[in-house]
Amino acid sequence: MNTWEVPGYTESLELGSGASGRVVLAVHEGTGIAVAVKYLSESLHTRPGFVHDFRAEARLLAGLNSPYVTGLYEYVESPDGAAIVMELVDGVSLRSLLTRQSPLEPEAALVILKGSLLGLADAHRLGVVHRDYKPENVLVTSDGASKLVDFGIAVTTGESAGVAGTPSYMAPEQWTGAPASPAGDVYAATATFFECLTGHKPYPADNLAELALRHVDSPVPADEVPEAVRSLVRRGLAKSPEERPSHAAAFVADLEAAAVAGYGPEWEERGRGRLSALAALLVLLRPSARPGPESTMDTARTVLRPGAGGGGGRGHRWRPTRPGVLVSAAAALLAIALAYGVPRNDGQATDQVAEAFATTSAQPGVGSGPTSPTSSADPTDPAESSASPGSTGPFPSGSQSSASDGPSASSSTPAEEATPPSGGTTTPAPTTASPTAPTVKDVAVSGFRQTGPTTGTTTVSVTTDGTGPISVTVSWYTGDTSGQLGTPDGTPQTFDRSGATQYTFTVDHTFQGKGCYWAVQATTAPASADGGASQQLLTRGCDIR
């Protein structure tokens, strides 16, 4: 186990662990805010491809600002380890909820589907495909809302990144390694919705090859769900991606229409109420129900369990069609990957994901998302947070409710669903700062955007050649001239960091000036060779004549 800990945090409880790492509950020492810290495992930290992917996941989360996705606070990397610090959601995973009570009532299942689909929709708008939607990666909060986590194997739309995902929820085209598309996420979300309604997965099987063939060839089992939502299930589980909604936002519109027609205009209120009661009960039961970290081997358990759902008996009589035979080889390769932990492609795929979020538009925001395996080899998630002017870190000044998702190898069990024990002991995280100040190699400002009439957010990244202490100062400006910083706005924010060689965090600001242009600048001490980085944006609603 990796013993490196992120400086500045006190850890209290392991929330989950797997082949790719672990997730722990921790408290930020400067603010007292509880967070979830996702660590890349020690064995993977020595393999550049996995570190590259882990870093790209953090960048993706920093660019994805959605209330339906868990948010990123910061990314820390050092010679001894790498970690993503995330929002800690006050809730439980959908998998835990289904274990306690299954099937769910239709209104409750629709509420879960809608919330997580809205998270997918925000990702799809940015050109990101999640590729690992499943009950483990959906969190249900104590107020009945749902959030999506674990963007560990997410890729850009249209990217060919091989066979990846959790087999029981993978779309037919996903088994063959076809280019990623939002329609694949719609399929996985519908398969999860089906499980919420029926208590079992749509296609039970004895092994991976049979499971792959059933996803490709077997009829959509829409008759097993209530009549009011059968059209949703038929469309979402359609064999061809062209027959499904092209993205999650379109599916949300279909869902709302079907829900109102089948259950009346108050369906969402009723569904949230039922989920809230169930989630609150599970939160209360968590300390006694979780004596130790949960396993994260759900994928293997899901697809290899003998006779699941009676699939064994039907499997011998059922014969695949020719298209189905074509995916059996992919299923066999996936089984090998699950067994031996084949690493992800170290090529340019991750670079494309990272570049998609390294935008040059305006404002500090907190993104979010999670992680998962490539053929089920994983990482985790996030959503949004903010730092008020004058704060000492990338955290909101007030209290927060949060969540995060744990790393897994073949699939992940929610690492988000634990709270610190009331009388638990905490161990301060050791610092690894070097007494000598390092050289700052690079400073970057990205994702600067306007979040409200007077508010903005940005992401700052700093790379150094050593783990010694540095300070990062973020300054804000307003003005009416393009290409110039303008007049200082408010008090600069300074963040002290040590113990790592790369830092990524988001910063928020409330502007007081009235200029049409906003600008942000990041500088460091010791100073970087280029003097720092800055970005400018034209505010919404400004009329320039």
C-alpha positions as CSV (number, residue, x, y, z in Angstrom):
1,M,0.0,0.0,0.0
2,N,1.2,3.5,-0.8
3,T,2.0,5.4,2.4
4,W,2.4,8.8,0.8
5,E,-0.3,11.3,1.9
6,V,-1.2,14.7,0.4
7,P,0.3,17.4,2.5
8,G,-2.2,19.7,4.3
9,Y,-4.8,17.0,5.0
10,T,-5.6,14.8,7.9
11,E,-6.9,11.3,6.9
12,S,-9.4,9.4,9.0
13,L,-11.0,6.6,7.1
14,E,-10.5,4.5,3.9
15,L,-13.6,4.6,1.8
16,G,-12.6,2.1,-0.8
17,S,-9.7,0.4,-2.6
18,G,-8.9,-1.5,-5.7
19,A,-6.1,-2.4,-8.1
20,S,-5.8,1.2,-9.3
21,G,-5.6,2.8,-5.9
22,R,-7.7,3.8,-2.9
23,V,-10.0,6.6,-1.7
24,V,-9.8,8.0,1.8
25,L,-11.8,10.5,3.8
26,A,-9.7,13.4,4.9
27,V,-10.0,16.9,6.3
28,H,-8.3,20.0,4.9
29,E,-6.3,21.3,7.8
30,G,-6.6,24.9,6.8
31,T,-10.4,25.0,6.6
32,G,-11.7,21.9,8.3
33,I,-13.6,20.9,5.2
34,A,-14.1,17.1,4.7
35,V,-12.9,15.8,1.3
36,A,-12.4,12.5,-0.5
37,V,-8.8,11.9,-1.7
38,K,-8.3,9.5,-4.5
39,Y,-4.7,8.0,-4.6
40,L,-3.2,6.3,-7.6
41,S,-1.7,3.0,-6.4
42,E,2.0,2.8,-5.7
43,S,2.5,0.1,-8.4
44,L,0.7,2.2,-11.0
45,H,2.5,5.4,-10.0
46,T,5.7,3.8,-11.4
47,R,4.1,3.4,-14.8
48,P,4.0,6.6,-16.8
49,G,0.9,5.7,-18.8
50,F,-1.2,5.4,-15.7
51,V,0.1,8.6,-14.2
52,H,-0.6,10.3,-17.6
53,D,-4.2,9.1,-17.5
54,F,-4.7,10.0,-13.8
55,R,-3.5,13.5,-14.5
56,A,-5.8,13.8,-17.5
57,E,-8.7,12.7,-15.4
58,A,-8.0,15.6,-13.0
59,R,-7.9,18.1,-15.9
60,L,-11.1,16.7,-17.2
61,L,-12.8,17.2,-13.8
62,A,-11.4,20.7,-13.6
63,G,-13.2,21.6,-16.8
64,L,-16.5,19.9,-16.0
65,N,-18.6,22.2,-13.8
66,S,-21.9,20.5,-13.1
67,P,-24.2,20.2,-10.0
68,Y,-24.9,16.6,-11.2
69,V,-21.2,15.5,-11.1
70,T,-18.9,15.4,-8.1
71,G,-16.4,18.2,-8.1
72,L,-12.6,18.6,-8.1
73,Y,-10.8,20.6,-5.4
74,E,-7.2,20.0,-6.5
75,Y,-4.7,17.6,-8.0
76,V,-1.3,16.9,-6.3
77,E,1.6,15.0,-7.8
78,S,5.0,14.3,-6.3
79,P,7.8,11.7,-6.9
80,D,6.1,9.6,-4.2
81,G,2.5,9.6,-5.4
82,A,-0.4,11.3,-7.1
83,A,-3.8,12.2,-5.7
84,I,-7.1,13.9,-6.7
85,V,-8.8,15.8,-4.0
86,M,-12.6,15.7,-4.5
87,E,-15.9,16.8,-3.2
88,L,-17.2,14.5,-0.6
89,V,-20.9,13.8,-1.3
90,D,-23.3,13.2,1.7
91,G,-25.1,10.2,0.3
92,V,-24.8,6.5,-0.8
93,S,-24.1,4.8,-4.0
94,L,-27.0,3.5,-6.1
95,R,-25.5,0.0,-5.7
96,S,-25.8,0.2,-1.9
97,L,-29.4,1.5,-2.3
98,L,-30.3,-1.4,-4.6
99,T,-28.7,-3.9,-2.2
100,R,-31.0,-2.6,0.5
101,Q,-34.2,-2.3,-1.5
102,S,-34.8,-3.6,-5.0
103,P,-36.6,-3.1,-7.2
104,L,-37.4,0.6,-6.8
105,E,-40.7,2.2,-7.4
106,P,-40.9,3.7,-10.9
107,E,-40.9,7.4,-9.8
108,A,-37.8,6.8,-7.7
109,A,-36.0,5.1,-10.5
110,L,-36.9,7.9,-12.9
111,V,-35.5,10.5,-10.5
112,I,-32.2,8.7,-10.3
113,L,-32.0,8.3,-14.0
114,K,-32.8,12.0,-14.6
115,G,-30.2,13.4,-12.2
116,S,-27.4,11.2,-13.5
117,L,-28.4,11.8,-17.1
118,L,-28.2,15.6,-16.5
119,G,-24.6,14.9,-15.4
120,L,-23.9,13.0,-18.6
121,A,-25.5,15.8,-20.6
122,D,-23.1,18.3,-19.1
123,A,-20.2,16.0,-20.1
124,H,-21.6,15.4,-23.6
125,R,-21.9,19.1,-24.2
126,L,-18.1,19.3,-23.6
127,G,-17.5,16.4,-26.0
128,V,-16.8,13.8,-23.2
129,V,-18.1,10.3,-23.1
130,H,-18.1,8.7,-19.7
131,R,-18.0,5.0,-20.8
132,D,-18.6,3.5,-17.4
133,Y,-22.1,4.4,-16.2
134,K,-23.4,1.8,-13.6
135,P,-25.0,1.7,-10.2
136,E,-21.6,2.0,-8.5
137,N,-21.0,5.3,-10.2
138,V,-24.3,7.0,-9.3
139,L,-24.6,8.6,-5.9
140,V,-27.9,9.3,-4.2
141,T,-27.8,12.1,-1.7
142,S,-29.8,12.6,1.5
143,D,-32.3,14.9,-0.3
144,G,-33.0,12.4,-3.0
145,A,-30.9,13.9,-5.7
146,S,-28.4,11.9,-7.8
147,K,-24.8,12.6,-9.0
148,L,-22.5,11.0,-11.5
149,V,-19.0,10.0,-10.5
150,D,-15.9,8.2,-11.9
151,F,-14.6,9.6,-15.2
152,G,-11.5,7.4,-15.0
153,I,-12.0,5.9,-18.5
154,A,-13.8,8.9,-20.1
155,V,-12.7,9.9,-23.6
156,T,-13.6,12.5,-26.2
157,T,-16.5,11.8,-28.5
158,G,-15.4,9.9,-31.6
159,E,-12.2,8.6,-30.1
160,S,-11.3,5.0,-30.7
161,A,-9.9,3.9,-27.3
162,G,-10.5,0.1,-27.4
163,V,-12.8,-2.1,-25.4
164,A,-13.5,-0.6,-22.0
165,G,-16.3,-0.4,-19.4
166,T,-18.2,-2.6,-17.1
167,P,-19.6,-5.6,-19.1
168,S,-23.1,-5.8,-17.8
169,Y,-23.8,-2.2,-18.9
170,M,-21.7,-2.0,-22.1
171,A,-23.5,-1.1,-25.4
172,P,-23.1,-3.5,-28.3
173,E,-20.7,-1.2,-30.2
174,Q,-18.6,-0.8,-27.0
175,W,-17.7,-4.5,-27.1
176,T,-16.1,-4.1,-30.5
177,G,-14.0,-1.1,-29.7
178,A,-16.0,1.3,-31.9
179,P,-15.4,5.0,-31.5
180,A,-16.9,6.4,-28.3
181,S,-20.3,8.2,-28.6
182,P,-22.8,9.6,-26.2
183,A,-25.3,7.0,-27.3
184,G,-23.1,4.4,-25.5
185,D,-23.6,6.3,-22.3
186,V,-27.4,6.4,-22.9
187,Y,-27.4,2.6,-23.3
188,A,-25.5,2.1,-20.0
189,A,-27.8,4.5,-18.2
190,T,-30.9,2.6,-19.5
191,A,-29.4,-0.7,-18.5
192,T,-29.0,0.7,-15.0
193,F,-32.6,2.1,-15.1
194,F,-33.8,-1.4,-16.1
195,E,-32.0,-2.8,-13.0
196,C,-33.6,-0.3,-10.7
197,L,-37.1,-1.2,-12.1
198,T,-36.7,-5.0,-12.1
199,G,-34.0,-5.8,-9.5
200,H,-31.8,-7.6,-12.1
201,K,-29.6,-6.7,-15.1
202,P,-31.1,-6.8,-18.6
203,Y,-28.9,-9.6,-19.9
204,P,-27.8,-12.3,-17.4
205,A,-25.1,-14.6,-18.5
206,D,-22.6,-17.2,-17.2
207,N,-19.5,-15.7,-18.8
208,L,-18.2,-12.7,-20.7
209,A,-18.6,-14.2,-24.2
210,E,-22.2,-15.1,-23.6
211,L,-22.9,-11.7,-22.0
212,A,-21.4,-9.9,-25.1
213,L,-23.5,-11.9,-27.5
214,R,-26.7,-11.3,-25.5
215,H,-26.1,-7.5,-25.6
216,V,-25.6,-7.8,-29.4
217,D,-28.4,-10.2,-30.3
218,S,-31.0,-10.7,-27.5
219,P,-34.3,-8.8,-27.8
220,V,-34.7,-5.8,-25.6
221,P,-36.6,-7.1,-22.5
222,A,-38.9,-4.1,-22.3
223,D,-41.9,-6.2,-21.3
224,E,-40.4,-6.7,-17.9
225,V,-40.7,-3.0,-16.9
226,P,-43.9,-1.0,-16.2
227,E,-45.8,0.0,-19.4
228,A,-45.4,3.7,-18.8
229,V,-41.6,3.5,-19.3
230,R,-41.3,0.7,-21.9
231,S,-40.7,3.1,-24.7
232,L,-37.8,4.6,-22.8
233,V,-36.2,1.2,-22.3
234,R,-36.7,0.2,-25.9
235,R,-35.1,3.3,-27.2
236,G,-32.3,3.4,-24.7
237,L,-31.3,-0.3,-25.2
238,A,-31.7,-0.3,-28.9
239,K,-28.9,-2.4,-30.6
240,S,-27.9,0.3,-33.0
241,P,-26.6,3.6,-31.6
242,E,-28.5,5.4,-34.4
243,E,-31.8,4.2,-32.9
244,R,-31.0,5.6,-29.4
245,P,-31.2,9.2,-28.3
246,S,-28.0,10.8,-29.7
247,H,-27.0,12.4,-26.3
248,A,-28.2,12.4,-22.7
249,A,-30.0,15.8,-22.9
250,A,-32.4,14.4,-25.6
251,F,-33.0,11.3,-23.4
252,V,-33.9,13.6,-20.5
253,A,-36.6,15.2,-22.6
254,D,-38.1,11.8,-23.5
255,L,-37.9,10.8,-19.8
256,E,-39.8,13.8,-18.5
257,A,-42.5,13.3,-21.2
258,A,-43.0,9.7,-20.3
259,A,-42.9,10.3,-16.6
260,V,-45.6,13.0,-16.7
261,A,-47.8,10.9,-19.0
262,G,-47.5,7.8,-16.9
263,Y,-47.3,9.1,-13.3
264,G,-48.6,12.7,-13.4
265,P,-47.0,16.1,-12.9
266,E,-46.0,15.3,-9.2
267,W,-43.9,12.2,-10.1
268,E,-40.5,13.8,-9.4
269,E,-41.6,15.1,-5.9
270,R,-42.8,11.7,-4.9
271,G,-39.7,9.9,-6.3
272,R,-37.3,12.3,-4.5
273,G,-39.2,11.8,-1.2
274,R,-38.9,8.1,-1.4
275,L,-35.2,8.2,-2.3
276,S,-34.5,10.7,0.4
277,A,-36.0,8.5,3.1
278,L,-34.1,5.4,1.9
279,A,-30.8,7.3,1.4
280,A,-31.1,8.9,4.9
281,L,-31.7,5.4,6.4
282,L,-28.6,4.0,4.8
283,V,-26.5,6.9,5.9
284,L,-27.6,6.3,9.5
285,L,-26.8,2.6,9.1
286,R,-23.4,3.1,7.5
287,P,-21.0,2.9,10.5
288,S,-22.2,-0.5,11.7
289,A,-22.8,-1.8,8.2
290,R,-19.3,-1.0,7.0
291,P,-16.7,-2.4,9.3
292,G,-14.0,-2.1,6.7
293,P,-13.3,-1.0,3.1
294,E,-15.6,-2.5,0.5
295,S,-14.3,-4.6,-2.3
296,T,-14.3,-3.1,-5.8
297,M,-14.5,-6.3,-7.8
298,D,-18.2,-5.9,-8.9
299,T,-17.5,-6.4,-12.6
300,A,-16.1,-9.9,-12.1
301,R,-18.9,-10.8,-9.7
302,T,-21.5,-9.4,-12.1
303,V,-20.4,-11.2,-15.2
304,L,-19.0,-14.5,-13.9
305,R,-21.6,-15.5,-11.3
306,P,-22.9,-18.9,-12.2
307,G,-26.6,-19.1,-13.1
308,A,-27.2,-15.4,-12.4
309,G,-30.9,-14.7,-13.0
310,G,-31.4,-18.1,-14.5
311,G,-29.2,-17.3,-17.4
312,G,-27.5,-20.6,-17.4
313,G,-30.5,-22.6,-18.4
314,R,-31.5,-20.3,-21.2
315,G,-27.9,-20.0,-22.5
316,H,-27.7,-23.5,-23.8
317,R,-30.8,-23.2,-25.9
318,W,-30.1,-19.7,-27.2
319,R,-28.0,-19.4,-30.4
320,P,-26.2,-16.2,-31.4
321,T,-26.6,-14.6,-34.8
322,R,-23.7,-13.8,-37.0
323,P,-23.2,-10.2,-35.8
324,G,-23.0,-11.6,-32.3
325,V,-20.3,-14.0,-33.1
326,L,-18.1,-11.1,-34.2
327,V,-17.9,-9.7,-30.7
328,S,-16.9,-12.9,-28.9
329,A,-13.2,-12.3,-29.6
330,A,-13.5,-8.9,-28.0
331,A,-15.2,-10.4,-25.0
332,A,-12.4,-12.9,-24.6
333,L,-9.8,-10.1,-24.8
334,L,-11.8,-8.2,-22.2
335,A,-11.7,-11.2,-19.9
336,I,-8.0,-11.4,-20.2
337,A,-7.7,-7.7,-19.5
338,L,-9.8,-8.1,-16.4
339,A,-7.7,-11.0,-15.2
340,Y,-4.3,-9.6,-15.8
341,G,-4.8,-5.8,-15.6
342,V,-3.7,-4.8,-19.0
343,P,-2.7,-1.1,-18.8
344,R,-4.4,1.6,-20.8
345,N,-3.1,2.9,-24.1
346,D,-0.3,5.3,-23.4
347,G,-0.7,7.1,-26.7
348,Q,-2.4,10.4,-27.5
349,A,-5.9,9.5,-26.4
350,T,-5.5,11.1,-23.0
351,D,-3.8,14.1,-24.5
352,Q,-6.9,14.7,-26.5
353,V,-9.1,14.5,-23.4
354,A,-6.9,16.9,-21.5
355,E,-6.6,19.4,-24.4
356,A,-10.4,19.4,-24.7
357,F,-10.6,20.9,-21.2
358,A,-7.5,23.2,-21.3
359,T,-9.7,25.9,-22.7
360,T,-8.8,29.6,-22.9
361,S,-12.2,31.0,-22.2
362,A,-13.0,32.6,-18.9
363,Q,-13.5,32.0,-15.2
364,P,-12.5,29.7,-12.3
365,G,-14.8,26.8,-11.9
366,V,-14.8,23.5,-10.2
367,G,-15.3,20.5,-12.3
368,S,-16.0,17.1,-11.4
369,G,-16.0,13.6,-12.4
370,P,-14.6,10.2,-11.3
371,T,-12.7,7.2,-12.6
372,S,-13.0,3.7,-13.7
373,P,-11.1,0.9,-15.5
374,T,-10.2,0.5,-19.1
375,S,-11.5,-3.0,-19.4
376,S,-12.5,-2.3,-15.9
377,A,-9.3,-0.9,-14.5
378,D,-10.1,2.3,-12.7
379,P,-9.7,5.8,-11.0
380,T,-12.6,8.2,-9.6
381,D,-14.8,11.4,-9.5
382,P,-15.7,15.2,-8.4
383,A,-18.2,18.3,-8.8
384,E,-17.9,21.9,-7.7
385,S,-16.4,24.0,-5.0
386,S,-15.2,27.6,-4.7
387,A,-12.7,29.7,-3.0
388,S,-13.9,33.0,-1.7
389,P,-11.7,36.1,-2.0
390,G,-9.0,36.0,0.6
391,S,-9.3,32.3,1.3
392,T,-6.2,30.2,1.8
393,G,-7.0,27.3,-0.6
394,P,-9.3,26.0,-3.2
395,F,-12.1,25.5,-0.8
396,P,-15.3,27.3,0.0
397,S,-15.2,29.4,3.2
398,G,-18.4,27.8,4.5
399,S,-19.5,24.3,5.1
400,Q,-19.8,21.7,2.4
401,S,-21.6,18.5,1.6
402,S,-19.6,16.3,-0.7
403,A,-18.8,13.0,-2.3
404,S,-16.3,11.1,-4.2
405,D,-15.9,7.8,-5.9
406,G,-13.3,5.2,-5.2
407,P,-10.8,3.6,-7.5
408,S,-11.4,0.1,-8.7
409,A,-9.9,-2.6,-10.8
410,S,-12.7,-4.3,-12.5
411,S,-15.4,-2.1,-11.5
412,S,-15.8,0.2,-8.6
413,T,-17.8,0.1,-5.4
414,P,-18.8,3.6,-4.2
415,A,-16.1,4.9,-2.0
416,E,-18.2,8.0,-1.5
417,E,-20.5,6.5,1.0
418,A,-18.8,6.7,4.3
419,T,-18.7,9.2,7.0
420,P,-16.0,9.7,9.6
421,P,-16.7,7.7,12.8
422,S,-18.0,10.0,15.6
423,G,-15.2,9.1,17.9
424,G,-12.6,8.1,15.4
425,T,-8.9,9.0,15.7
426,T,-7.3,11.0,13.0
427,T,-3.7,10.9,11.9
428,P,-2.1,14.1,10.6
429,A,-0.7,13.7,7.1
430,P,3.1,14.0,7.0
431,T,4.6,16.7,4.9
432,T,7.3,16.0,2.3
433,A,8.4,19.6,1.6
434,S,12.1,20.1,0.8
435,P,13.9,22.9,2.6
436,T,15.1,24.2,-0.8
437,A,12.7,26.1,-3.0
438,P,12.3,24.4,-6.3
439,T,12.4,25.9,-9.8
440,V,8.9,26.6,-11.2
441,K,8.9,25.1,-14.7
442,D,5.4,26.0,-15.8
443,V,2.4,28.1,-14.8
444,A,-0.9,27.7,-16.7
445,V,-4.3,29.4,-16.4
446,S,-7.2,27.6,-18.1
447,G,-11.0,27.3,-18.0
448,F,-11.5,31.0,-17.1
449,R,-15.2,31.6,-17.5
450,Q,-18.1,33.7,-16.1
451,T,-20.4,31.9,-13.7
452,G,-22.8,34.7,-12.8
453,P,-23.3,38.4,-13.3
454,T,-20.3,39.3,-11.1
455,T,-18.6,35.9,-10.5
456,G,-16.0,33.9,-12.4
457,T,-13.8,30.9,-12.0
458,T,-10.5,29.6,-13.3
459,T,-8.1,26.6,-13.1
460,V,-4.5,27.1,-12.2
461,S,-1.8,24.5,-12.8
462,V,1.9,24.7,-11.6
463,T,4.7,22.4,-12.4
464,T,8.0,22.4,-10.5
465,D,11.3,20.4,-10.5
466,G,11.2,19.7,-6.7
467,T,8.9,19.2,-3.8
468,G,10.0,22.3,-1.8
469,P,7.6,25.1,-0.8
470,I,6.1,27.5,-3.4
471,S,3.4,30.2,-3.3
472,V,0.9,30.8,-6.0
473,T,-0.8,34.2,-6.2
474,V,-3.9,34.7,-8.2
475,S,-4.8,38.3,-9.1
476,W,-8.0,39.6,-10.8
477,Y,-8.5,42.6,-13.0
478,T,-11.3,44.5,-14.8
479,G,-11.1,46.9,-17.8
480,D,-12.5,48.0,-21.1
481,T,-9.5,47.2,-23.4
482,S,-8.9,43.8,-25.0
483,G,-5.4,42.4,-24.5
484,Q,-4.7,44.4,-21.3
485,L,-5.1,43.2,-17.7
486,G,-6.8,46.4,-16.6
487,T,-7.3,47.6,-13.1
488,P,-6.8,45.3,-10.1
489,D,-10.1,44.0,-8.7
490,G,-10.2,42.9,-5.1
491,T,-7.5,41.3,-3.0
492,P,-5.1,38.8,-4.7
493,Q,-5.4,35.2,-3.3
494,T,-2.2,33.4,-2.3
495,F,-1.9,29.6,-2.0
496,D,1.0,27.9,-0.3
497,R,2.0,24.5,-1.6
498,S,4.7,21.9,-0.9
499,G,5.4,18.2,-1.0
500,A,4.6,17.7,-4.8
501,T,5.9,18.7,-8.2
502,Q,2.6,19.4,-9.8
503,Y,-0.5,21.2,-8.4
504,T,-3.9,21.9,-10.1
505,F,-6.7,23.8,-8.3
506,T,-9.7,26.0,-9.1
507,V,-10.3,29.5,-7.8
508,D,-13.4,31.6,-7.7
509,H,-13.8,35.4,-7.6
510,T,-16.5,38.0,-7.2
511,F,-15.8,41.0,-9.3
512,Q,-16.4,44.5,-8.0
513,G,-15.3,46.5,-11.1
514,K,-17.6,47.4,-14.0
515,G,-15.3,46.8,-16.9
516,C,-16.4,44.8,-20.0
517,Y,-13.3,42.6,-19.7
518,W,-12.3,40.4,-16.8
519,A,-8.7,39.1,-16.5
520,V,-6.9,36.7,-14.2
521,Q,-3.2,36.3,-13.7
522,A,-1.3,33.6,-11.8
523,T,2.3,34.2,-10.5
524,T,4.6,32.2,-8.3
525,A,7.3,32.6,-5.7
526,P,9.9,31.5,-6.7
527,A,9.0,33.1,-10.0
528,S,8.6,31.1,-13.2
529,A,10.8,31.8,-16.1
530,D,7.9,33.3,-18.1
531,G,6.7,35.4,-15.2
532,G,3.4,33.6,-14.9
533,A,0.2,33.1,-16.9
534,S,-3.0,35.1,-17.5
535,Q,-6.3,35.0,-19.4
536,Q,-8.9,37.6,-20.3
537,L,-12.6,37.2,-21.2
538,L,-15.4,39.4,-22.5
539,T,-18.2,39.4,-20.0
540,R,-21.7,38.4,-21.0
541,G,-24.1,41.2,-21.6
542,C,-21.4,43.8,-22.1
543,D,-22.2,46.1,-25.1
544,I,-19.0,47.4,-26.8
545,R,-19.6,50.1,-29.3
